Amino acid sequence: MMTHTPISRRAGFTLGLASLAVLLAATACHCPGRCGGGETVLNTCESITNAFRGFHTNAFPDQYWVCENGVLHSIRGKQIDLITREKYTDFELELDWKIPAGANSGIFIGVSEATSETYWSGPEMQINDDLTTDDGKTPNTTTGSLYGLIAPDKNCHAKPVGEYNHTRITSRGGHVEYWLNGVKSVEYDWDSPAMREMISKSKFSDQPYYMKERNGYISLQSEGDEVWFRNIRIRRY
């Protein structure tokens, strides 16, 4: 024999389910640290400092980098690059960054600690004030470039210094893309003959670890200038 739930109770139950769904959705969008689907969301200082360490060190270098309200900030005059504690091969990285006038930084992938500097192993997406620095005078060292190798697309532009830019880097099956403010700036194939030829004619030609392994650390560079990073997300493919 079927029993009938009073309408008021059914309405309350339905409303409760709806409220629970909204709560779960909000939690999924703002979870600190590891989320489902292989995604790491770094939107709190705790999650950021737990996810990164100094290059060739085991700890987060808090005398060189500071974090406040989920925003990572390099200290002017101090130099040490950050690397992720985990290695990545196929992934998507998204973040926002900004720099002041005259500053330089970069984002590296495939970094190895077999070298003295991050840039001797990992390819770099350049971050730079192109209007006032020497790097801004050469296309393949401007913002959005694969540093020293491939100039960014002519339709790719950074925002004025002091404003946040959005970057997305994808690496999948050896195909890498750099995106800046919604525009694809560079794409390349890690082990292609064309890529290897470019490397052989560049400053990296005598660096045996440069782009040797795709499986490596993601790095955020400090050149002694200030740079800010926020809304960092890493999703494994």
C-alpha positions as CSV (number, residue, x, y, z in Angstrom):
1,M,0.0,0.0,0.0
2,M,1.4,3.4,-1.0
3,T,1.7,6.2,1.5
4,H,1.4,9.8,0.5
5,T,3.9,12.4,1.8
6,P,2.1,15.7,2.7
7,I,2.8,18.4,0.1
8,S,4.5,20.7,2.7
9,R,7.0,18.0,3.6
10,R,7.7,17.2,-0.1
11,A,8.2,20.9,-0.8
12,G,10.6,21.2,2.2
13,F,12.6,18.1,1.0
14,T,12.9,19.5,-2.5
15,L,14.0,22.9,-1.2
16,G,16.6,21.1,0.9
17,L,18.0,19.2,-2.0
18,A,18.2,22.4,-4.1
19,S,20.1,24.2,-1.3
20,L,22.5,21.3,-1.0
21,A,23.2,21.4,-4.7
22,V,24.0,25.1,-4.6
23,L,26.3,24.6,-1.7
24,L,28.2,21.7,-3.4
25,A,28.5,23.7,-6.6
26,A,30.0,26.7,-4.7
27,T,32.4,24.4,-2.9
28,A,33.5,22.8,-6.2
29,C,34.3,26.2,-7.6
30,H,36.3,27.5,-4.7
31,C,38.1,24.5,-3.3
32,P,41.6,25.1,-2.1
33,G,44.3,22.6,-3.2
34,R,43.4,19.4,-5.0
35,C,40.0,19.2,-6.6
36,G,38.3,16.4,-8.6
37,G,39.2,15.5,-12.1
38,G,43.0,15.9,-11.6
39,E,42.7,19.7,-11.1
40,T,44.7,21.6,-8.5
41,V,43.3,25.0,-7.5
42,L,45.7,27.3,-5.8
43,N,43.6,30.2,-4.5
44,T,44.7,30.4,-0.9
45,C,48.2,31.2,0.5
46,E,48.2,27.8,2.3
47,S,47.6,25.9,-0.9
48,I,50.1,28.0,-2.8
49,T,52.9,27.7,-0.4
50,N,52.2,23.9,0.0
51,A,52.3,23.5,-3.8
52,F,55.6,25.3,-4.5
53,R,59.1,25.2,-3.2
54,G,62.3,27.0,-4.1
55,F,64.5,25.7,-7.0
56,H,67.1,23.4,-5.4
57,T,65.5,23.8,-2.0
58,N,62.9,21.8,-0.1
59,A,61.0,24.6,1.5
60,F,58.9,27.6,0.3
61,P,61.4,30.6,0.2
62,D,59.3,33.0,2.3
63,Q,62.2,35.5,2.5
64,Y,62.1,35.8,-1.3
65,W,58.4,35.4,-2.0
66,V,55.3,36.4,0.0
67,C,51.7,35.5,-0.3
68,E,48.7,37.6,0.9
69,N,45.0,36.9,0.3
70,G,45.8,34.2,-2.3
71,V,48.2,36.4,-4.3
72,L,51.8,35.4,-4.7
73,H,54.4,38.2,-4.9
74,S,58.1,38.2,-5.4
75,I,60.2,40.5,-3.2
76,R,62.2,43.1,-5.2
77,G,65.9,42.6,-5.1
78,K,65.6,38.9,-4.1
79,Q,66.1,36.1,-6.6
80,I,65.0,32.5,-6.4
81,D,62.6,30.7,-8.8
82,L,59.7,28.7,-7.5
83,I,59.0,25.2,-8.8
84,T,56.0,22.9,-8.2
85,R,56.5,20.1,-5.8
86,E,54.9,17.7,-8.3
87,K,56.1,17.0,-11.9
88,Y,53.7,17.4,-14.8
89,T,53.7,16.1,-18.4
90,D,50.3,16.6,-20.0
91,F,48.5,19.4,-18.3
92,E,46.8,22.8,-18.6
93,L,48.0,25.7,-16.5
94,E,46.0,28.9,-16.0
95,L,47.0,32.0,-13.9
96,D,46.9,35.7,-13.8
97,W,50.0,37.8,-13.5
98,K,51.1,41.4,-13.4
99,I,54.4,43.3,-13.3
100,P,55.5,46.9,-12.6
101,A,57.4,49.1,-15.1
102,G,60.8,47.7,-16.2
103,A,60.2,44.2,-14.8
104,N,60.8,40.8,-16.2
105,S,59.7,37.3,-15.2
106,G,58.6,34.1,-16.9
107,I,56.7,30.8,-16.6
108,F,58.7,27.6,-17.3
109,I,57.5,24.0,-17.9
110,G,59.5,20.7,-18.1
111,V,62.0,22.0,-15.6
112,S,64.8,19.8,-14.2
113,E,66.9,20.3,-11.1
114,A,69.9,18.8,-13.0
115,T,70.8,22.3,-14.1
116,S,72.0,25.4,-12.2
117,E,69.1,27.5,-13.4
118,T,65.5,26.8,-14.4
119,Y,66.0,28.3,-17.9
120,W,68.7,25.8,-18.8
121,S,66.1,23.0,-18.9
122,G,62.6,24.4,-19.2
123,P,61.2,26.4,-22.1
124,E,59.9,29.8,-21.0
125,M,56.8,31.8,-21.7
126,Q,58.2,35.3,-21.4
127,I,56.8,37.9,-19.1
128,N,58.3,41.3,-19.7
129,D,57.7,45.1,-19.8
130,D,58.3,45.3,-23.6
131,L,58.1,49.1,-23.7
132,T,61.1,49.9,-21.5
133,T,63.5,46.8,-21.5
134,D,66.0,45.4,-24.0
135,D,64.0,42.2,-24.3
136,G,61.1,44.2,-25.6
137,K,63.2,45.1,-28.7
138,T,63.6,41.6,-30.0
139,P,60.4,39.8,-31.1
140,N,61.4,36.3,-29.7
141,T,62.1,37.7,-26.2
142,T,58.9,39.8,-25.8
143,T,55.9,38.9,-23.6
144,G,54.1,35.8,-24.8
145,S,57.2,34.4,-26.7
146,L,58.8,31.1,-26.3
147,Y,61.9,32.9,-25.0
148,G,64.7,33.1,-27.4
149,L,63.1,30.9,-30.0
150,I,59.6,31.8,-31.2
151,A,58.1,35.3,-31.3
152,P,54.4,35.7,-30.2
153,D,51.6,36.1,-32.7
154,K,51.2,39.8,-33.8
155,N,47.7,39.9,-32.4
156,C,48.9,38.9,-29.0
157,H,49.3,41.9,-26.6
158,A,50.0,42.3,-22.9
159,K,48.0,44.7,-20.9
160,P,49.7,47.9,-19.5
161,V,52.1,47.4,-16.6
162,G,50.3,47.2,-13.3
163,E,47.3,45.4,-14.8
164,Y,46.6,41.7,-14.5
165,N,47.0,39.5,-17.6
166,H,45.6,36.0,-18.0
167,T,47.9,33.2,-19.2
168,R,47.0,29.6,-20.2
169,I,49.6,27.0,-21.1
170,T,48.7,23.6,-22.5
171,S,51.0,20.7,-23.0
172,R,49.5,17.5,-24.4
173,G,51.2,14.7,-26.3
174,G,54.2,17.0,-27.0
175,H,52.1,19.8,-28.5
176,V,52.4,23.0,-26.4
177,E,50.4,26.2,-26.7
178,Y,50.8,29.6,-24.9
179,W,47.8,31.8,-24.6
180,L,47.8,35.4,-23.4
181,N,44.6,37.3,-22.7
182,G,42.5,34.9,-24.8
183,V,44.9,35.0,-27.8
184,K,47.2,32.1,-28.8
185,S,50.7,33.6,-28.8
186,V,52.8,30.6,-29.6
187,E,52.5,26.9,-30.4
188,Y,55.2,24.3,-30.9
189,D,55.8,20.5,-30.9
190,W,58.4,19.5,-28.3
191,D,60.3,16.9,-30.3
192,S,59.6,18.0,-33.8
193,P,62.6,18.4,-36.3
194,A,61.7,22.1,-36.6
195,M,61.9,22.6,-32.8
196,R,65.2,20.7,-32.5
197,E,66.7,22.7,-35.4
198,M,65.7,26.0,-33.7
199,I,67.3,24.9,-30.5
200,S,70.5,23.9,-32.3
201,K,70.8,27.5,-33.6
202,S,70.0,29.2,-30.3
203,K,71.7,30.1,-27.0
204,F,70.5,26.7,-25.7
205,S,72.4,24.6,-28.2
206,D,75.1,23.7,-25.7
207,Q,72.7,22.9,-22.9
208,P,72.1,19.1,-22.8
209,Y,69.1,19.3,-20.5
210,Y,67.2,22.0,-22.4
211,M,63.8,20.6,-23.4
212,K,65.1,17.1,-22.7
213,E,62.2,15.8,-20.7
214,R,58.5,16.9,-20.9
215,N,57.9,15.4,-17.5
216,G,59.2,18.2,-15.2
217,Y,58.4,21.0,-12.8
218,I,56.4,24.1,-13.5
219,S,58.3,27.2,-12.5
220,L,57.6,30.8,-11.7
221,Q,60.6,33.1,-12.2
222,S,62.0,35.8,-10.0
223,E,64.6,37.9,-11.7
224,G,64.9,40.3,-8.7
225,D,61.9,42.3,-10.0
226,E,58.4,42.3,-8.6
227,V,55.8,40.0,-10.1
228,W,52.4,39.0,-8.9
229,F,50.6,35.7,-9.6
230,R,47.0,34.7,-8.6
231,N,44.2,32.3,-9.5
232,I,46.6,29.5,-10.3
233,R,45.0,26.3,-11.6
234,I,46.7,23.2,-12.9
235,R,44.7,20.4,-14.6
236,R,46.2,17.1,-15.6
237,Y,45.1,15.6,-18.9
